[in-house]
């Protein structure tokens, strides 16, 4: 199953970093790279972290918490910088099985001349955070700057002192060779052991891949898996993804080729060429590998699985079900297993857009592989159309998270509804019905009232500086949008021509967004 080298190598050499936000206009408001986690002991407890521009403090990590399944959220909580001149990026969240919450991120000078990966802990569900603990410093591997795109997992197979693992990669524009990195903690992130390379002789990432971004996962038996890209012709004439596997907490590894000759390029260098390795909590032997490939003529989302802990892998399956070779690019795939082995995969989709490039409107689509099925569900729309904005062209500035528990899907993503990037949250049933919809990034508590509610016709909206109201169905489809001149604190919208049922009003004011659920009788 090998293809020509020239169509494969491009994806490794030109894959953009997922972690940087260097060229942000200081005159714009920016919120991006959201990460989401749901408490394994309480499906109503959701935490979202993102990075955003904050006046006088540059980019900071901000968190919000919901204890009612996303219906309401706490006030925004910004993580203080280690040094006031720093900026922060790349948040990752994880719970242990006692309900402790951990957050890892980069705190650094914009030119990466100082900085490190840090971790913090919360014992109250994300409302407050501990003093930061340094994981790995920008100078810990000479001039390699091994602090980019940290990703964290926690081994919950043991009851106490659960191992914490963080992978990272070197900063861009560093002299080769390049490596994926692994850091470990066995005391809930208080201290971190000396880092190590995740690659090794005969299984090196090599010098031709600028940033060998690793993906890591932990099986329900504590087995640690790390996959990373590699191109060293003396090791393999084809570029490959290597799987490193450890059964002793990352002290020793065995290495094997996960895939070679199948991950191929796209001519659009701005696309986010996702590679994701995840483990099935219900089956210790079951792993999934999600990647992008243009084997069928344009960039598609593909899936492979292993039922023997990564020893062998299935033939790739194309997930997006739009016409093959329709010159529409998909990218930025994310995925999650639920506790009984159902798998949700989401991605940014352009099947309904005007062209095949990155710089066009898109939607997020999804598909589910039920644990008792051999094929994926038909694709379904997760979000309405997201307009392209130049903010999205900056490396790392389009990001999302998705998780499914008890057939309920929670998703967080960036949206450019008003010309800059905001973070949105949606909870939906597996048939696409919206249960909750919120805009999370507004730091202001917006006072907006809607009455009467329910109503058989008109709804009055009371609030200052209302600019626009968008009416969405329970399936997430925009039904109508009405703009206002902001001169009155009272606005009216009529649903008299619509069917009875539940709708969402997305109300945009000068201070941000608020979403209200209304019932048409």
C-alpha positions as CSV (number, residue, x, y, z in Angstrom):
1,X,0.0,0.0,0.0
2,X,2.7,2.5,-1.0
3,X,2.4,5.5,-3.3
4,X,4.9,7.7,-5.0
5,X,7.3,9.6,-2.6
6,X,6.8,13.0,-4.1
7,X,3.1,13.2,-3.2
8,X,3.8,12.1,0.4
9,X,6.7,14.1,1.5
10,X,5.0,17.5,1.0
11,X,2.6,17.0,3.9
12,X,5.4,16.4,6.4
13,X,7.7,19.3,5.3
14,X,4.9,21.8,4.9
15,X,2.5,20.9,7.7
16,X,1.9,24.1,9.7
17,X,2.5,24.2,13.4
18,X,-0.6,23.9,15.5
19,X,0.8,26.1,18.2
20,X,1.9,29.6,17.1
21,X,0.1,32.9,17.0
22,X,2.9,35.3,16.1
23,X,1.3,37.8,13.7
24,X,-1.8,38.9,15.6
25,X,-2.9,42.4,14.8
26,X,-2.6,44.3,18.1
27,X,-5.7,46.4,17.1
28,X,-8.0,43.3,17.0
29,X,-9.6,41.2,19.6
30,X,-8.7,37.6,19.3
31,X,-9.8,34.4,21.0
32,X,-8.7,31.0,19.7
33,X,-7.4,27.5,20.1
34,X,-10.2,26.3,22.5
35,X,-9.7,23.0,24.3
36,X,-12.5,21.2,26.2
37,X,-12.8,18.5,28.8
38,X,-15.7,16.8,30.5
39,X,-15.4,15.4,34.1
40,X,-15.5,11.6,33.8
41,X,-17.4,11.5,37.1
42,X,-20.0,14.1,36.1
43,X,-21.1,14.6,32.5
44,X,-22.6,18.0,33.4
45,X,-19.2,19.4,34.5
46,X,-17.5,20.9,31.4
47,X,-14.4,23.1,31.3
48,X,-13.1,25.1,28.3
49,X,-9.8,26.8,28.0
50,X,-8.6,29.1,25.2
51,X,-6.0,31.7,24.4
52,X,-7.1,35.3,23.8
53,X,-5.8,38.8,23.5
54,X,-6.2,40.7,26.7
55,X,-5.6,44.4,27.1
56,X,-2.1,45.2,28.5
57,X,-1.2,41.6,29.1
58,X,-0.9,40.2,25.5
59,X,-2.2,36.7,24.9
60,X,-3.5,34.9,28.0
61,X,-5.1,31.5,28.8
62,X,-8.7,31.9,29.9
63,X,-11.0,29.3,31.3
64,X,-14.7,29.0,31.9
65,X,-16.6,26.3,33.8
66,X,-20.2,24.9,33.5
67,X,-21.8,22.6,36.1
68,X,-25.1,22.2,34.2
69,X,-24.1,20.7,30.9
70,X,-23.2,24.0,29.2
71,X,-26.5,25.9,30.0
72,X,-24.7,28.5,32.1
73,X,-21.0,29.3,32.6
74,X,-18.8,30.8,35.2
75,X,-17.1,34.1,34.8
76,X,-13.9,34.1,32.7
77,X,-10.8,33.3,34.7
78,X,-7.4,34.3,33.2
79,X,-4.2,32.4,34.2
80,X,-1.6,34.9,35.3
81,X,1.7,35.0,33.4
82,X,4.8,33.8,35.1
83,X,6.4,37.1,33.9
84,X,4.4,40.1,33.0
85,X,6.1,40.4,29.6
86,X,5.1,36.8,28.6
87,X,2.3,35.7,26.4
88,X,0.5,32.3,26.7
89,X,-0.7,29.7,24.1
90,X,-1.7,26.1,23.5
91,X,-3.9,25.2,26.4
92,X,-4.7,21.5,27.1
93,X,-7.0,20.2,29.8
94,X,-7.3,16.8,31.5
95,X,-9.1,15.3,34.5
96,X,-7.8,12.5,36.7
97,X,-10.3,10.0,38.1
98,X,-10.6,11.8,41.4
99,X,-12.0,14.9,39.8
100,X,-8.8,16.9,39.9
101,X,-8.3,19.1,36.8
102,X,-5.1,20.0,35.2
103,X,-4.1,22.6,32.6
104,X,-0.9,22.8,30.6
105,X,0.2,25.7,28.4
106,X,3.2,27.7,27.1
107,X,4.2,30.9,28.8
108,X,6.9,32.7,26.8
109,X,8.4,35.8,25.2
110,X,7.1,36.3,21.7
111,X,10.5,35.5,20.1
112,X,10.8,32.4,22.3
113,X,14.0,33.7,23.8
114,X,12.5,32.9,27.2
115,X,9.7,30.7,28.3
116,X,8.6,27.2,29.2
117,X,5.7,24.7,29.3
118,X,3.8,25.0,32.6
119,X,1.1,23.0,34.3
120,X,-1.5,24.1,36.9
121,X,-4.0,22.1,39.0
122,X,-7.5,22.9,40.1
123,X,-9.3,21.1,43.0
124,X,-12.6,23.0,42.6
125,X,-13.4,22.0,39.0
126,X,-11.6,24.8,37.3
127,X,-12.8,27.8,39.3
128,X,-9.3,28.5,40.8
129,X,-5.8,27.3,39.8
130,X,-2.6,26.5,41.6
131,X,0.8,28.2,41.2
132,X,2.3,27.1,37.9
133,X,4.8,24.2,37.8
134,X,7.5,24.2,35.1
135,X,7.4,21.1,32.8
136,X,10.2,21.9,30.3
137,X,12.1,25.0,29.6
138,X,12.9,26.7,26.3
139,X,16.7,26.0,27.0
140,X,16.4,22.4,28.3
141,X,17.7,21.0,25.0
142,X,20.3,23.5,24.0
143,X,18.9,25.8,21.2
144,X,16.1,23.4,20.2
145,X,13.4,25.2,22.2
146,X,11.3,22.0,22.9
147,X,8.2,23.8,24.2
148,X,5.8,24.0,21.2
149,X,2.4,22.5,21.1
150,X,2.2,20.7,24.4
151,X,-0.4,18.0,24.7
152,X,-1.3,16.2,28.0
153,X,-2.9,12.9,29.0
154,X,-3.4,11.3,32.4
155,X,-3.2,7.5,33.1
156,X,-6.3,6.8,35.0
157,X,-5.7,3.0,35.1
158,X,-4.3,3.3,38.6
159,X,-6.0,4.8,41.6
160,X,-3.3,7.0,43.1
161,X,-0.3,8.9,41.8
162,X,-1.7,8.7,38.3
163,X,1.1,9.4,35.8
164,X,0.8,12.6,33.8
165,X,2.4,12.8,30.3
166,X,3.0,15.8,28.1
167,X,4.5,15.7,24.6
168,X,5.9,18.7,22.8
169,X,8.0,19.5,19.8
170,X,10.7,22.0,18.9
171,X,10.0,25.6,17.9
172,X,9.9,26.3,14.2
173,X,13.0,27.5,12.3
174,X,15.3,25.5,14.5
175,X,18.4,23.9,13.0
176,X,17.8,20.1,12.5
177,X,17.7,17.4,13.6
178,X,14.3,17.7,15.2
179,X,12.6,15.6,17.8
180,X,9.3,14.9,19.6
181,X,9.6,15.3,23.4
182,X,8.1,13.5,26.4
183,X,7.8,14.9,29.9
184,X,6.3,12.9,32.9
185,X,5.0,13.6,36.4
186,X,4.1,11.1,39.1
187,X,3.0,13.6,41.8
188,X,0.0,15.4,40.2
189,X,2.2,17.8,38.4
190,X,4.0,19.2,41.4
191,X,7.3,18.1,39.9
192,X,8.3,16.9,36.4
193,X,11.0,14.4,35.7
194,X,13.7,15.1,33.1
195,X,12.4,15.1,29.6
196,X,13.4,12.5,27.0
197,X,13.1,12.2,23.2
198,X,10.2,10.1,22.0
199,X,12.2,9.0,19.0
200,X,15.4,7.0,18.9
201,X,18.1,5.6,16.6
202,X,16.5,3.8,13.6
203,X,13.2,5.5,14.5
204,X,14.2,9.1,14.3
205,X,11.9,11.9,13.2
206,X,14.8,13.3,11.2
207,X,16.0,16.6,9.7
208,X,13.5,17.1,6.9
209,X,10.4,17.6,9.0
210,X,10.6,21.1,10.6
211,X,8.3,20.2,13.6
212,X,7.5,16.6,14.2
213,X,4.2,17.1,16.1
214,X,3.5,14.1,18.3
215,X,0.1,12.7,19.2
216,X,-0.2,10.7,22.5
217,X,-2.7,8.5,24.2
218,X,-3.0,6.2,27.2
219,X,-4.8,2.8,27.1
220,X,-7.1,1.7,29.9
221,X,-4.3,-0.7,31.0
222,X,-1.8,2.2,31.3
223,X,0.0,1.5,28.0
224,X,1.4,4.8,26.7
225,X,1.3,5.4,22.9
226,X,3.0,8.2,21.0
227,X,2.9,8.7,17.2
228,X,5.0,11.2,15.3
229,X,6.0,11.9,11.7
230,X,9.4,10.7,10.3
231,X,11.3,11.0,7.1
232,X,14.8,9.6,7.2
233,X,15.5,7.7,3.8
234,X,18.0,5.4,5.5
235,X,15.2,4.2,7.8
236,X,12.4,4.1,5.3
237,X,12.3,5.2,1.7
238,X,8.9,6.6,2.4
239,X,7.8,9.2,4.9
240,X,6.0,7.5,7.7
241,X,4.3,7.8,11.0
242,X,6.0,5.9,13.8
243,X,4.3,4.4,16.8
244,X,6.2,4.4,20.1
245,X,4.7,2.1,22.8
246,X,5.6,1.8,26.5
247,X,4.2,-0.4,29.2
248,X,6.4,1.0,32.0
249,X,5.4,4.6,32.2
250,X,7.5,5.8,29.4
251,X,10.8,4.5,30.7
252,X,11.3,2.2,27.7
253,X,9.6,2.0,24.4
254,X,9.2,-0.3,21.4
255,X,8.9,1.4,18.0
256,X,7.1,0.3,14.8
257,X,5.8,1.8,11.6
258,X,2.1,2.8,12.0
259,X,1.6,4.0,8.4
260,X,3.8,4.9,5.4
261,X,3.0,5.7,1.8
262,X,-0.6,6.8,2.5
263,X,-0.5,10.3,4.0
264,X,-0.3,12.5,1.0
265,X,-0.2,16.2,0.3
266,X,-2.5,19.1,-0.4
267,X,-1.4,22.1,-2.5
268,X,-2.9,24.5,0.0
269,X,-0.3,25.0,2.7
270,X,-2.7,26.7,5.1
271,X,-4.8,23.5,5.7
272,X,-4.5,21.9,9.1
273,X,-3.2,18.4,8.3
274,X,-4.5,16.6,11.4
275,X,-3.0,13.4,12.7
276,X,-4.7,12.1,15.8
277,X,-4.1,8.9,17.8
278,X,-6.8,7.9,20.5
279,X,-7.5,4.9,22.6
280,X,-10.8,3.2,23.4
281,X,-11.6,3.2,27.1
282,X,-13.9,0.2,26.7
283,X,-11.4,-2.0,24.9
284,X,-7.7,-2.1,25.9
285,X,-6.7,-3.5,22.5
286,X,-8.6,-0.9,20.4
287,X,-6.9,2.2,19.0
288,X,-8.0,4.7,16.3
289,X,-5.8,6.8,14.0
290,X,-7.3,9.7,12.1
291,X,-5.5,11.5,9.4
292,X,-6.0,13.5,6.2
293,X,-5.2,12.2,2.7
294,X,-5.8,13.2,-0.9
295,X,-5.7,9.7,-2.2
296,X,-9.1,10.2,-3.7
297,X,-8.3,13.4,-5.5
298,X,-8.7,16.0,-2.8
299,X,-8.1,16.3,1.0
300,X,-10.4,13.8,2.9
301,X,-10.7,12.6,6.4
302,X,-9.5,9.0,6.9
303,X,-9.7,6.5,9.7
304,X,-7.7,3.4,10.6
305,X,-8.0,1.2,13.6
306,X,-6.1,-1.5,15.5
307,X,-7.5,-4.3,17.6
308,X,-4.2,-5.6,18.8
309,X,-2.7,-2.6,20.6
310,X,-1.1,-1.1,17.5
311,X,0.6,-4.2,16.1
312,X,-1.6,-4.2,12.9
313,X,-3.9,-1.7,11.4
314,X,-7.0,-1.8,9.2
315,X,-7.3,-0.5,5.6
316,X,-8.1,3.3,5.7
317,X,-11.8,4.4,5.5
318,X,-12.8,7.7,4.0
319,X,-15.1,9.4,6.5
320,X,-16.5,12.5,4.7
321,X,-19.3,11.3,2.4
322,X,-19.4,14.2,-0.1
323,X,-18.7,13.2,-3.7
324,X,-15.3,11.7,-4.2
325,X,-12.9,14.0,-6.1
326,X,-15.3,17.0,-5.9
327,X,-12.4,19.5,-5.4
328,X,-13.4,20.4,-1.9
329,X,-10.9,20.3,0.9
330,X,-11.6,19.0,4.4
331,X,-9.1,19.5,7.2
332,X,-8.8,20.0,11.0
333,X,-10.2,16.7,12.2
334,X,-10.9,15.9,15.9
335,X,-12.2,12.8,17.5
336,X,-13.2,11.2,20.8
337,X,-14.3,7.8,22.2
338,X,-17.0,7.7,24.8
339,X,-16.9,5.3,27.7
340,X,-18.6,2.4,25.9
341,X,-16.5,2.6,22.7
342,X,-18.6,4.8,20.4
343,X,-16.4,7.1,18.3
344,X,-17.2,10.7,17.2
345,X,-15.1,12.3,14.5
346,X,-15.5,15.9,13.4
347,X,-13.8,18.1,10.8
348,X,-13.9,21.3,9.0
349,X,-15.8,20.7,5.8
350,X,-16.1,22.8,2.5
351,X,-18.6,20.7,0.5
352,X,-21.0,23.6,0.4
353,X,-18.4,26.3,-0.3
354,X,-17.5,28.1,-3.5
355,X,-14.1,26.6,-4.0
356,X,-11.5,24.2,-2.7
357,X,-9.2,26.6,-1.0
358,X,-8.6,27.2,2.7
359,X,-9.8,30.8,2.3
360,X,-13.5,30.0,1.8
361,X,-16.5,29.6,4.1
362,X,-16.8,26.2,5.9
363,X,-18.9,24.2,8.2
364,X,-18.0,21.6,10.8
365,X,-19.4,18.1,10.0
366,X,-19.3,14.9,12.1
367,X,-19.9,11.2,11.9
368,X,-20.2,8.5,14.5
369,X,-19.0,4.9,14.5
370,X,-21.1,3.0,17.1
371,X,-19.4,0.3,19.0
372,X,-21.6,-2.4,17.5
373,X,-21.3,-1.2,13.9
374,X,-18.7,-1.7,11.2
375,X,-19.5,1.5,9.3
376,X,-19.8,5.2,10.1
377,X,-23.1,7.0,10.3
378,X,-24.1,9.5,7.5
379,X,-22.3,12.8,7.9
380,X,-24.2,15.5,9.9
381,X,-23.7,19.2,10.3
382,X,-22.3,20.3,13.6
383,X,-22.2,24.1,13.0
384,X,-23.8,26.5,10.6
385,X,-21.5,28.2,8.1
386,X,-18.3,29.8,9.5
387,X,-17.2,32.7,7.3
388,X,-13.5,32.8,6.4
389,X,-11.6,35.5,8.2
390,X,-7.9,36.3,7.8
391,X,-7.4,35.5,11.5
392,X,-7.8,31.9,10.5
393,X,-4.8,32.0,8.2
394,X,-2.4,32.5,11.1
395,X,-0.9,29.2,12.3
396,X,-2.9,27.5,15.0
397,X,-5.7,30.0,15.0
398,X,-8.4,27.5,14.1
399,X,-9.0,24.9,16.7
400,X,-11.8,22.9,18.2
401,X,-12.7,20.1,20.6
402,X,-15.4,17.5,20.6
403,X,-16.5,14.8,23.1
404,X,-19.5,12.4,23.2
405,X,-20.9,11.0,26.5
406,X,-24.1,8.9,26.5
407,X,-24.8,9.8,22.9
408,X,-24.7,13.5,23.7
409,X,-22.2,15.5,21.7
410,X,-20.4,18.5,23.2
411,X,-18.3,20.7,20.8
412,X,-16.3,23.9,21.1
413,X,-15.0,25.9,18.2
414,X,-13.8,29.3,16.9
415,X,-16.3,31.3,14.8
416,X,-15.9,34.7,13.1
417,X,-19.4,35.9,13.2
418,X,-18.5,39.5,13.7
419,X,-15.1,39.7,12.0
420,X,-12.9,38.4,14.8
421,X,-12.5,35.0,16.3
422,X,-14.9,34.1,19.2
423,X,-15.2,30.8,21.0
424,X,-18.6,29.0,20.9
425,X,-20.0,25.9,22.7
426,X,-22.8,23.6,21.5
427,X,-24.3,20.5,23.1
428,X,-26.4,18.4,20.8
429,X,-28.1,15.0,20.5
430,X,-26.7,12.6,18.1
431,X,-29.6,13.4,15.7
432,X,-28.3,17.0,15.4
433,X,-30.9,18.5,17.8
434,X,-29.3,21.4,19.7
435,X,-29.5,21.2,23.5
436,X,-27.4,24.1,24.4
437,X,-25.6,26.9,22.5
438,X,-23.4,29.6,24.0
439,X,-20.8,32.1,23.1
440,X,-18.1,31.8,25.7
441,X,-15.5,34.5,25.1
442,X,-17.3,37.6,26.2
443,X,-15.8,38.7,29.5
444,X,-18.9,40.8,30.2
445,X,-22.1,39.5,31.8
446,X,-24.6,40.7,29.3
447,X,-28.0,41.7,30.6
448,X,-30.5,40.6,28.0
449,X,-34.1,39.6,28.6
450,X,-36.6,37.9,26.3
451,X,-40.4,38.0,26.9
452,X,-43.0,36.7,26.7
453,X,-41.5,33.3,26.5
454,X,-43.2,31.1,25.4
455,X,-45.1,33.1,22.7
456,X,-47.2,32.3,19.7
457,X,-45.8,35.3,17.7
458,X,-43.6,38.2,18.9
459,X,-40.7,38.1,21.3
460,X,-39.4,41.3,22.8
461,X,-35.7,41.5,23.5
462,X,-34.5,44.0,26.2
463,X,-30.9,44.9,26.2
464,X,-28.5,47.7,25.4
465,X,-26.8,48.2,22.0
466,X,-28.4,45.2,20.2
467,X,-26.9,45.1,16.7
468,X,-28.2,41.8,15.3
469,X,-30.5,38.8,16.2
470,X,-30.0,35.5,14.5
471,X,-32.8,32.9,14.8
472,X,-31.6,29.2,14.7
473,X,-33.6,26.0,14.6
474,X,-32.8,23.1,17.0
475,X,-30.8,21.5,14.2
476,X,-28.5,24.6,14.1
477,X,-29.8,26.0,10.8
478,X,-30.0,29.8,10.6
479,X,-33.6,30.7,9.7
480,X,-33.5,34.4,9.7
481,X,-31.2,37.3,10.7
482,X,-32.3,40.8,11.6
483,X,-30.1,43.8,12.1
484,X,-30.9,46.8,14.4
485,X,-29.8,50.4,14.7
486,X,-29.0,50.1,18.4
487,X,-31.1,53.2,19.3
488,X,-33.6,51.4,21.4
489,X,-33.2,49.1,24.4
490,X,-36.2,47.1,23.2
491,X,-36.3,45.1,20.0
492,X,-38.9,42.8,18.6
493,X,-38.6,39.7,16.5
494,X,-41.6,37.8,15.1
495,X,-41.7,34.0,14.8
496,X,-45.4,34.0,13.6
497,X,-44.5,32.3,10.3
498,X,-42.5,29.6,11.9
499,X,-43.6,26.2,13.2
500,X,-44.2,25.6,16.9
501,X,-41.2,24.4,18.8
502,X,-37.9,25.5,20.3
503,X,-35.6,28.1,18.7
504,X,-32.4,29.9,19.7
505,X,-31.8,33.6,19.5
506,X,-28.2,34.5,19.0
507,X,-28.1,38.2,20.1
508,X,-25.1,40.3,19.2
509,X,-24.5,43.5,21.1
510,X,-21.5,45.9,21.1
511,X,-20.2,44.0,24.1
512,X,-20.5,40.5,22.8
513,X,-23.0,37.7,22.2
514,X,-25.7,36.1,24.3
515,X,-27.9,33.1,23.3
516,X,-31.5,32.7,24.5
517,X,-33.7,29.7,24.1
518,X,-37.3,30.5,23.2
519,X,-40.5,28.5,22.7
520,X,-42.9,29.2,19.8
521,X,-46.4,28.1,20.7
